[in-house]
Amino acid sequence: MRFLIRLILLIAAFLLLRSLLEPVIKAVVAMFNPSSPPAQANAAAPETKSAELKKDPVCGTFIAPELAIIQKFNGQIIHFCSQKCRDTYAAAHRG
């Protein structure tokens, strides 16, 4: 019985520690991983507010349209989560 109580306490402590450290770890990773500039700096991005998320066709990430990098390919507007995904898509769809 003591073993079970200790196991439950250990799991609870682990989950609490993980939830407290997760934002710190994400902030450190974001600090060392340069990301794309905000969508407001993207001249092709229209000012839209929408509750509908758009799916990046390269990596499958869902992103809010106002935060997406928007590019037009063959007359179709495509939403990307990053410049890397946009460039990958552009390289695959040249022509």
Secondary structure, 3 states (H helix, E strand, C coil): CHHHHHHHHHHHHHHHHHHHHHHHHHHHHHHHCCCCCCHHHCCCCCCCCCCCCEECCCCCCEECCCCCEEEEECCEEEEECCHHHHHHHHHHCCC
